[in-house]
Amino acid sequence: MVRELTEKNLIYQIRQYRLKRRVHYFPEVDSTNTAAKALCETGKGAGALVVANTQTAGRGRLGRSFVSPPDTGLYLSAVYTLSGAEKNLDLLSSLVGLAVRDTLYNMFNVQTQLKWPNDVLLEGRKLCGCLCEIVNEQGRPKYVVAGVGLNLSRGAFPDDVDGIAAVLDEHFEGEVDRNELCVELVHNMDRYILRSGALLEDSKEVVDRLKACSATLGQTVRVQTPDGDYDARAVDIAPNGALVVSTAEGEKLVTAGEIIHIR
């Protein structure tokens, strides 16, 4: 059972956790990331948390759509203000995926894995997608909008999505309080993004955690980039979050593009 998501309950949970967040709740929105970016562009982004019951134009990585049926998922975007000193911005989306993984384990004892860079997999199926977008101010990165779409129960998915999507309530017996889940997740996102130091310099502990729960390392993968596709073996995660792959020409660092698990 998935509990109703309301602005009142979200604010109550935020006060319980003592999070410094301003909630913008929408019963329906085109995209929580789009709404959050609009807040940034009008000077209202700092500390913003955008949450919706459904998205009509949810977005994923590489321009893909993210199906967001009403009443069945958690769709949110949290805004973070950048200092300009961040050296490992490519690590951002993986940190969000790691926060989702920790939250699901701590709240529901559900074990998930991360497909590089940030898809959360449950028994090989996609349970959650993350999308991080930079908002510039005067030509420099000022904010990052960290978006999460998490499937909690099986909604009106198209056939092509239904066959590859995982949902939480098929692996957990009990009520899922979306309000509490939302705030616990943002708390964990804050922990990794703001307090771990991973973006600034010392990412070793976080990268070790990413390696431990990776579904990609050790896999033969197809790397799809704007410059062409090639097959490789995923062998490591670099301190800046890049995927290290081994090819016939030697090792390469993958910082963008699509990774497909071949076997």
C-alpha positions as CSV (number, residue, x, y, z in Angstrom):
1,M,0.0,0.0,0.0
2,V,1.3,3.4,-1.0
3,R,0.3,6.3,1.3
4,E,-1.1,9.6,-0.2
5,L,1.5,12.3,-0.8
6,T,0.5,15.7,0.5
7,E,2.1,19.1,1.0
8,K,1.1,19.1,4.6
9,N,2.6,15.7,5.4
10,L,5.8,16.6,3.5
11,I,6.3,19.8,5.5
12,Y,5.6,17.8,8.8
13,Q,8.3,15.3,7.9
14,I,10.8,18.0,6.9
15,R,10.3,19.6,10.3
16,Q,10.8,16.3,12.0
17,Y,14.1,15.8,10.1
18,R,15.0,19.5,10.6
19,L,15.9,19.8,6.9
20,K,16.3,23.3,5.5
21,R,14.1,22.9,2.5
22,R,11.3,24.9,0.9
23,V,8.6,22.5,-0.4
24,H,6.9,23.1,-3.8
25,Y,4.3,20.4,-4.1
26,F,2.3,19.8,-7.3
27,P,-0.5,17.2,-7.7
28,E,0.6,17.3,-11.4
29,V,3.5,18.9,-13.2
30,D,5.2,18.5,-16.5
31,S,8.6,17.7,-14.9
32,T,9.9,18.3,-11.4
33,N,13.3,19.1,-12.8
34,T,11.8,21.7,-15.2
35,A,9.9,23.3,-12.3
36,A,13.1,23.3,-10.1
37,K,15.2,24.9,-12.9
38,A,12.5,27.6,-13.4
39,L,12.8,28.4,-9.6
40,C,16.6,28.7,-10.0
41,E,16.3,31.0,-13.0
42,T,14.0,33.4,-11.0
43,G,16.3,33.5,-7.9
44,K,14.2,31.1,-5.8
45,G,16.2,27.9,-6.3
46,A,18.3,27.8,-3.1
47,G,16.9,25.1,-0.8
48,A,14.0,24.2,-3.1
49,L,12.5,20.8,-3.1
50,V,9.9,20.1,-5.9
51,V,7.7,17.1,-5.4
52,A,4.9,15.8,-7.6
53,N,2.2,13.1,-7.5
54,T,2.6,12.7,-11.3
55,Q,4.6,14.1,-14.1
56,T,3.1,14.6,-17.6
57,A,6.5,15.0,-19.3
58,G,9.0,13.4,-16.9
59,R,12.6,13.3,-18.2
60,G,15.5,10.9,-17.9
61,R,19.1,10.9,-19.1
62,L,20.0,11.5,-22.8
63,G,16.6,13.1,-23.6
64,R,14.5,10.0,-22.7
65,S,11.1,10.3,-21.2
66,F,10.3,8.9,-17.7
67,V,6.8,7.5,-17.3
68,S,5.3,8.8,-14.0
69,P,1.8,7.4,-13.3
70,P,-0.2,9.2,-10.6
71,D,-0.3,7.8,-7.0
72,T,2.3,5.1,-7.7
73,G,5.7,6.7,-7.5
74,L,7.9,9.3,-5.9
75,Y,9.0,12.1,-8.2
76,L,11.2,14.8,-6.8
77,S,13.9,17.3,-7.6
78,A,16.2,18.9,-4.9
79,V,18.2,22.0,-5.7
80,Y,21.8,22.3,-4.5
81,T,23.9,25.5,-4.6
82,L,27.4,25.1,-6.0
83,S,30.4,26.8,-4.5
84,G,32.6,26.7,-7.6
85,A,35.2,24.5,-5.8
86,E,33.7,21.2,-6.8
87,K,36.2,19.0,-8.6
88,N,34.1,15.9,-9.1
89,L,30.9,17.1,-10.6
90,D,30.7,14.0,-12.8
91,L,30.2,12.1,-9.5
92,L,26.9,13.9,-8.8
93,S,24.4,11.5,-10.4
94,S,26.1,8.5,-8.9
95,L,25.8,10.1,-5.4
96,V,22.1,10.5,-6.0
97,G,21.8,6.8,-7.0
98,L,23.7,5.8,-3.9
99,A,21.4,7.8,-1.7
100,V,18.4,6.0,-3.2
101,R,20.1,2.7,-2.6
102,D,20.8,3.5,1.1
103,T,17.3,4.8,1.7
104,L,15.6,1.7,0.3
105,Y,17.9,-0.6,2.4
106,N,17.5,1.4,5.6
107,M,13.7,1.8,5.3
108,F,12.6,-1.5,3.6
109,N,15.6,-3.9,3.9
110,V,15.5,-4.1,0.1
111,Q,18.9,-4.7,-1.6
112,T,19.5,-2.9,-4.9
113,Q,22.4,-2.4,-7.3
114,L,23.6,0.6,-9.3
115,K,24.0,0.5,-13.1
116,W,26.5,3.2,-14.0
117,P,26.1,6.0,-13.6
118,N,22.9,6.1,-11.5
119,D,20.1,3.7,-12.5
120,V,18.9,1.7,-9.4
121,L,18.2,-1.9,-10.3
122,L,16.2,-4.4,-8.3
123,E,16.8,-8.0,-9.5
124,G,18.1,-6.7,-12.8
125,R,15.1,-4.4,-13.5
126,K,15.0,-0.6,-13.3
127,L,13.4,0.6,-10.1
128,C,14.6,4.2,-10.1
129,G,16.1,6.7,-12.5
130,C,18.1,9.9,-11.6
131,L,18.7,13.1,-13.6
132,C,21.1,15.8,-12.6
133,E,21.1,19.1,-14.5
134,I,23.4,22.2,-14.0
135,V,21.9,25.7,-14.0
136,N,24.3,28.4,-14.9
137,E,24.3,32.0,-13.7
138,Q,26.4,34.5,-15.6
139,G,28.0,31.7,-17.5
140,R,29.1,29.7,-14.5
141,P,27.5,26.7,-12.8
142,K,25.4,28.0,-9.9
143,Y,22.9,25.2,-9.0
144,V,22.5,21.5,-9.6
145,V,19.0,20.1,-9.9
146,A,19.0,16.5,-8.7
147,G,15.9,14.6,-9.9
148,V,14.6,11.2,-8.8
149,G,11.9,9.0,-10.2
150,L,11.2,5.9,-8.1
151,N,8.6,3.2,-8.9
152,L,6.7,2.2,-5.8
153,S,3.8,0.3,-7.2
154,R,2.8,-0.9,-10.7
155,G,0.9,1.9,-12.4
156,A,-0.2,2.5,-16.0
157,F,3.1,1.7,-17.7
158,P,3.3,1.2,-21.4
159,D,4.1,-2.3,-22.5
160,D,7.8,-1.5,-23.3
161,V,8.3,0.0,-19.8
162,D,6.2,-2.6,-17.9
163,G,8.5,-5.4,-19.1
164,I,11.7,-3.8,-17.7
165,A,10.4,-1.8,-14.7
166,A,10.7,-3.0,-11.1
167,V,8.4,-1.7,-8.3
168,L,9.0,-1.6,-4.6
169,D,5.8,-3.0,-3.3
170,E,6.3,-6.3,-5.1
171,H,9.4,-6.8,-2.8
172,F,8.1,-5.2,0.4
173,E,5.0,-6.1,2.4
174,G,3.7,-3.1,4.3
175,E,2.7,0.5,3.8
176,V,5.0,2.8,1.9
177,D,4.7,6.4,3.3
178,R,5.8,8.5,0.3
179,N,6.1,11.6,2.6
180,E,8.5,9.9,4.9
181,L,10.3,8.2,2.1
182,C,10.8,11.5,0.3
183,V,12.3,13.3,3.2
184,E,14.6,10.4,4.2
185,L,15.8,10.2,0.6
186,V,16.6,14.0,0.5
187,H,18.3,13.6,3.9
188,N,20.6,11.0,2.3
189,M,21.1,13.0,-0.8
190,D,22.2,15.9,1.4
191,R,24.6,13.6,3.3
192,Y,26.4,12.5,0.1
193,I,26.3,15.8,-1.9
194,L,26.8,18.3,0.9
195,R,28.5,16.6,3.8
196,S,30.6,13.8,2.4
197,G,33.2,16.0,0.8
198,A,33.2,13.7,-2.3
199,L,32.4,16.5,-4.8
200,L,35.2,18.7,-3.5
201,E,38.2,16.3,-3.3
202,D,38.1,13.2,-1.1
203,S,35.8,10.8,-2.9
204,K,37.5,7.5,-1.9
205,E,35.0,6.3,0.7
206,V,32.0,7.1,-1.5
207,V,33.6,5.5,-4.6
208,D,34.4,2.4,-2.6
209,R,30.7,2.2,-1.7
210,L,29.7,2.7,-5.4
211,K,32.0,-0.2,-6.4
212,A,30.6,-2.5,-3.7
213,C,27.0,-2.1,-5.1
214,S,27.8,-1.8,-8.8
215,A,25.9,-3.9,-11.3
216,T,28.2,-2.7,-14.0
217,L,31.7,-3.6,-12.9
218,G,33.0,-6.9,-14.3
219,Q,30.4,-6.7,-17.1
220,T,31.0,-6.7,-20.8
221,V,29.3,-3.5,-21.9
222,R,28.6,-1.6,-25.1
223,V,29.6,2.0,-24.7
224,Q,27.5,4.4,-26.9
225,T,28.9,7.9,-27.4
226,P,28.3,10.7,-29.9
227,D,31.6,9.7,-31.5
228,G,30.7,6.0,-31.9
229,D,30.0,2.8,-30.1
230,Y,32.4,0.1,-28.9
231,D,32.4,-2.9,-26.7
232,A,34.6,-3.1,-23.5
233,R,34.8,-4.6,-20.1
234,A,33.9,-2.3,-17.1
235,V,36.8,-2.6,-14.7
236,D,36.7,0.3,-12.2
237,I,35.2,3.6,-11.1
238,A,37.6,6.6,-11.1
239,P,37.7,9.1,-8.2
240,N,35.7,11.6,-10.3
241,G,33.0,9.1,-10.9
242,A,34.0,8.1,-14.5
243,L,33.6,4.5,-15.5
244,V,37.0,2.8,-16.4
245,V,36.6,0.4,-19.2
246,S,39.2,-2.0,-20.8
247,T,39.3,-2.2,-24.6
248,A,41.7,-3.7,-27.1
249,E,43.4,-0.3,-27.3
250,G,43.8,0.0,-23.5
251,E,41.8,1.6,-20.7
252,K,39.4,4.5,-21.3
253,L,37.4,6.8,-19.0
254,V,33.7,7.1,-19.8
255,T,32.2,10.3,-18.4
256,A,29.1,10.5,-20.6
257,G,27.0,8.4,-22.9
258,E,25.1,5.2,-22.5
259,I,26.3,1.9,-21.1
260,I,24.5,-1.3,-22.1
261,H,25.2,-4.5,-20.2
262,I,25.9,-7.2,-22.8
263,R,26.5,-10.1,-20.3
